[in-house]
Amino acid sequence: MFKNPWKKCGIGLVGIFLVAIFAGCTNSESGQTDEHSENSASSEALLEQPWEKTEAAAENSQVNLYMWGGDEGVNRYIDNWVAPRLKENYDITLKRYPMDITEVLQKLQTEKRANKETGVMDIIWINGENFKNAKENGLLWNSFSDKLPNFKKFIGQDRADLQTDFGTPVEGMEAPWGKVQYVFFYDAAHIKKPPQNFIELAQWVKENPGKFTYPEVQDFTGSGFMKHLLYDKMGRDVLENELYREELTNEHGDAVWQYLNDIQPYLWKNGENYPASLTELDRLYSQGEVWMTMGYNEARAERLIEDGTFPETTKSFIMEPGSIGNYHFLSIPFNSPNKAGAMVAINELLSPEAQLEKMQPSVWGENTPLSLEKLSEADQEKFKNIERGDSVLPSEQLEAAYLNEMDPAYTEWLKENWMSEVVQTTH
Amino acid sequence: MKSFIRRTMKITVLTLIVVGLLAPFLILGMSSFAHEWRWPQLLPASFSLRAWTVVFQDSQLWEALFVTAVIGMLVIVLNFLLGLPAGRALAYEEFKGKSLIETLLLLPILVPSLAIGMGLLFTAIRLGMADHWIGVVLIHLVPTLPYTIRILRAGYENIGWKYEEAARNLGASPFTVFKTVTFPLLFPSIRAVAALSFVISISQYVLTALIGGGQVITLAMIYYPYVSGADRPVTAAFSLLFIVLTIALLLMFESLFLRSRKKV
């Protein structure tokens, strides 16, 4: 065999590469501790000092906003409306990074483990289960929301519907950014009068076989549908703002499964398949295969109609006993490099002007977490006069039907049992 | 008569292949311009430029295209630097623990990257490569290098070492041997490696998001969130952009090679 000049070189290179990767694990952490103490010292002060000082500290800085980037209306709102405004009013450069919350939390979790006290994210968009995880694992900075002037003025700490986020106490660790309610959408070209309650829905499903389905329980919207059924079968007084009670699921569980089994043969594909996600259900609806879809955000059909995804005859409805609503929030990670800037930016996002713009159907369309009665007369008028579009129900109707999210343990119970109780049962 | 049948069959098969290859592109192209396209319409009811406006109005699109292309090309270069020697050693040499090393080199594609993602990020943070494009380039080697080594090893095995030996006996330096003998013979494998590592690199979302920390914005970072939405035209437009990027790179690669071959 002749001499091979590449052999040593090749194995050597691969070796160096592997060594370099593993060597990283044992690297020292020197230099990070100083940064840490300094960082936390100044960030504690942020919560004590007057707001003007925070604004001054935020001047001429960059704020990195990490948020899901799959909605061009939302993206445009941040890039073309919020960012220029922050630049002009506070000399803050707002940069939006598209990243799913799952990756955001994975990243923060790893940074926490690696003691990386100066990260890259200043603001993250979060709620529900993710907020619970982040809070329990110490990935969020501190209780900051009641330091924001706009929060104090227009929302306040005492709002009953903002004490918990899907059952997890908020405690000021995140500031509410938007409010959505769960509604059903239907094609008025096919349905003259939408059902008013679950009994009528079952009737309608049986009269129109194959034209209705709901996403499976692992999907957020799918479990949302079933939570409405829980409200219907168990009653509002034992679920709203109450802790999970096992005897309730024991007592009423059968009624819930019976309802779902009862309609199953009349669902899309005879109930043999369920859409895996809301996206799939939306596609079926946009293709006219089913005549109803659903989901959080009472106004989300507006732009889908405008861009031709949904039929123009799309309308929405809610049923007895009501419509579950929740909030989504903005929070600051523990290792944000610019907490002052993050606070100023979040405060600006909670201003009546920013919320008003966000609520325009062509921009985003969703509801505001601000208490309207706390706004000035002129602003109240503006909010009331927004044309949210024909597919959105009147705000009085939505507000009257508002139901709080129930204890997340019920969602767990649904997830554990739906597959065996509904999907795997034979007819 | 016989030749006639053969010719018609040939033409039919060719047409089927062309249609099968082109149809998905046509549908993608049409979806990206469709305004309302509902079953059972054969063609969209009306057309609009909305999806393409969304794509090209994205404030980060051009930067992302540039970053994606540069990262992809660096990944190709590193794949060659590491894969050529490794593939060759595995093809020609016998040594202790060879099968163990082979398995080790193949492991990254057997283990899902999500499972090792957190550990890799941890290491990247310690090395100071997190949130930086260098880290992203290195991490893209994880899903690409195993394929590269496999392909190049098979390539080397096909040629055999005798051509190289002959050239060496005639007095050529190792570099000349590589340039005039090995490289041209190995070219099909090299082309496959370039295409494959580029495609794998540009479509990485999870690894790029984790190691790049969102600071390194590639096309996948902008495109993936849209896939989870119901907006089919925008998804279609982004998909086409992906394809165009890959084709552009392959054309560039091909023309570079043609030119270098003419010089020889």
Interface residues (C-beta under 8 A of the other chain):
Chain A: M1 F2 N4 P5 W6 K7 C9 G10 I11 L13 V14 F17 A20 I21 F22 G24 C25 N27 N64 Y66 W68 G69 G70 D71 E72 N75 R76 D79 R96 Y97 P98 M99 D100 E103 V104 Q106 K107 Q109 T110 E111 R113 A114 K116 V120 M121 S277 L278 T279 D282 R283 S286 Q287 G288 E289 L304 D307 G308 T309 P311
Chain B: A34 H35 E36 W37 R38 W39 S46 S48 R50 V54 Q57 D58 S59 L81 L82 L84 P85 A86 R88 A89 Y92 E93 L105 G117 M118 L121 F122 T123 A124 I125 R126 L127 A130 D131 L141 W161 E165 R168 P174 V206 A209 L210 G213 G214 Q215 I217 M221 I222 Y224 P225 Y226 V227 S228 G229 A230 D231 R232 P233 V234
